């Protein structure tokens, strides 16, 4: 049943208007969660689009978790260089301790990033 609703929403993904600049963090997470759901449904193209939308809408300096999750998807697709770029962006944001962003990050995220980095290094 949920799959039916999600499939009916997919064609509308690209036509969603951009939210105003003052949009709160939870609504941006919706794009990340949509991307995760789409990747689980093997709809990689729309999952990538959802991650790109989340990243593009995140206020400066950015949201590290969007980049980490996108890097995981890209690595699973074999897009190693692009995955490394997003992992580097994650580290830049996460490691600098940006208060507004890292406050929303689970403590296990650093470990996940480390494991992804190891997989990306082994893929060379």
PyMOL commands that set and color helices and strands:
alter all, ss='L'
color gray80, all
select helices_A, chain A and resi 2-10+13-15+25-40+44-57+64-77+80-95+99-102+109-122
alter helices_A, ss='H'
color red, helices_A
deselect
rebuild
show_as cartoon
